[in-house]
Amino acid sequence: MPRETRPQLVVIQDGEPAESGHSPTPGRNPQPAITEGRFPRLGPRGRIALGAAVLTGLATHGWHLFQYPLYLTDEGIYMQRAWSLVRQTRLSPYTYDYDHAPGGWIQLAGWAFPLPNQFETFGNAINTGRFLMLMVHLVSVVLVFEIVRRLSGSVLAASVAAFFYNFSPLAIYYQRQVLLDNLMMFWVLLSLFLLLCRDLRIRHALGAGAVLGVALITKENAVFFIPSLLYLLHRRVRGSAQRRFATSLWPLAVIIAVGTYVLYALLKNELVPTGLDFDLKKPPADHVSLLYTLWWQLHRSQGSLLSPGGLLYGSWIPRDGLFLLAGLLTMSAALYWGFRDRQRNLGFLVIGTLGLAYAFYLVRGSVLLDFYVTPLIPLFAMTTGMVTTRLLTRLRPRLRIALAAVAGALLLLLPATDYLMTVNDEGRVAIADQYQPKLNLTRMQERQIAWIRKNVPSNARIIMDDDLWSELHDVPPFYPSAHSHWNASSDPDVRDKLFARRWQNVDYIIMSNKMRQSIDGNNGDGRENWILTALRNSQKVWETSQGDIKLQIYRVG
């Protein structure tokens, strides 16, 4: 009788099929595989390349970690909520309005809780979160390397992807920060990795669904990756006798994580607004609502990403326009090859559609923040590695490696790229900002905190930004009446009870970099007018600046 064969995922390695999957060990009765991927094993050269990639990531993302970049408002918000979980067993020290699913700061709280000094283990709460981001990045390097190697069959492609993932100034700037996007992408990459196991079994499909569910409750943007991951699962189990189990358990695992979040809102009677009233002009006054907040977020708009002066031209391209251009071109090439031959080019199709889905989210016209580019970084790195190696297929292996090494050296040494060298404000070639030991941006915020502790009484009523919140609430002397301008203008307990919307009830305003811009942007309905009045009736008592960064402290009255 002819031997029954299982469907296989064909991976191209340097123009030829990679080595086939291994056979079960004699004498064992392993769990039946759903399908067997023809992925090459990681040989000695591959292990050396992977080890070099991890060590490079440790150097590029670990050096200057607590000094650059400046602490961000959102970093303070996420650490503030993690602090609330540990100290108060609440999702937020303020009214939790479902602006984000809580999975991200639950992970941050789980990281900080067992540490010797908890949030102050690495100096302050944000530093403690940043050290976790470093650990997440190092594991993500392994995931990016292995995903690309398995989909392309090439160690060179994996090494190129890891190079951009480690060295791109965009990656270093955003992946050091305590952002939900970094945690979300870790879980998305882990889900993709599990779907690419050599012998894909039911437990792998179940695990891939579970970690994707965690990604969704870490940040809802992970929803854009579902179609590509579902298609990959379909391709890997197509024709398998256990296809039904895999395709049923995967969505079930996703739903369990998301359902827990929905159940929380339901039990608190905060799932739907009162009377099912979704009128965006009249927010629910009696209680917050998960579905109302989602509806409100879907209707937020801030113009086009491509408009002059927007994030693309004003922030992302100046940091690493070369990488963004390469990522856009290689994503297009991956989509072309993937759709032209879906059977042989599954890897290009999956990575290309993952990038396309998130790029669609960015250009659709919703409100965008500076760090929303973060999920594109590993996706563009992977398409760049895979497409570059595909284009060099006809060259001899040693020549391909030599060309890649020369290109990497040029990126690092040319000052125009800002990868390692840059041209400073004086027109001289210097070390790039992310590696510049003299550029200690966070020291300014440390000096600001030190002045407050020395000169401001602990019972002062303070308006500030969120990046200082944990320091003023977790380290004595405590400042229980120190609140961000966001909460002072929107949370009823702070706005109406503590400040009563009167500028005379403000004692100090602690200005962080670009905080004034945030106040103006949040004041469309006049909610922060009383804070601006307090600022006009204040006297500057402390100030420091470096470049375009300015920090001040004002005494009101």
Buried (B, 14 or more C-beta within 10 A) or exposed (E): EEEEEBBBBBBBBBEEBBEEBEEEEEEEEEEEBBBBBBBBEBEEEBEEBBEEBBEBBBEBBBEBBBBBBBBBBBBBBBBBBBBBBBBEEEBBBBBBBBEBBBBBBBBBBEBBEEBEEBBBBBBBBBBBBBBBBBEBBBBBBBBBBBBBBBBBBBBBBBBBBBBBBBBBBBBBBBBBBBBBBBBBBBBBBBBBBBBBBBBBBBBBBBBBBBBBBBBBBBBBBBBBBBEBBBBBBEBBBEEBEBBEBBBBBBBBBBBEBBBEBBEBBEEEEBBBBEEEEBEEEEBBEEEBBBBBBEBBBEEEEBEEBEEEEBBBBEBBBEBBBBBBEBBBBBBBBBBBBBEEEEEBBBBBBBBBBBBBBBBEBBEEBBEBBBBBBBBBBBBBBBBBBBBBBBEBEEEEEEEBBEBBEEEBEEBBEBBEBBBBBBEEEEEEEBBBBBBBEEBBBBEBBBEBBEBBBEEBEBEBBBBBBBBBBBBBBBBEEEBEBBBBBBBBBBBEEBBEEBBEEEBEBBBBBBBBBBBBEBBEEBBEEEBBBBBBBBBEEBEEEBEBEBEEBBBBBBBBE
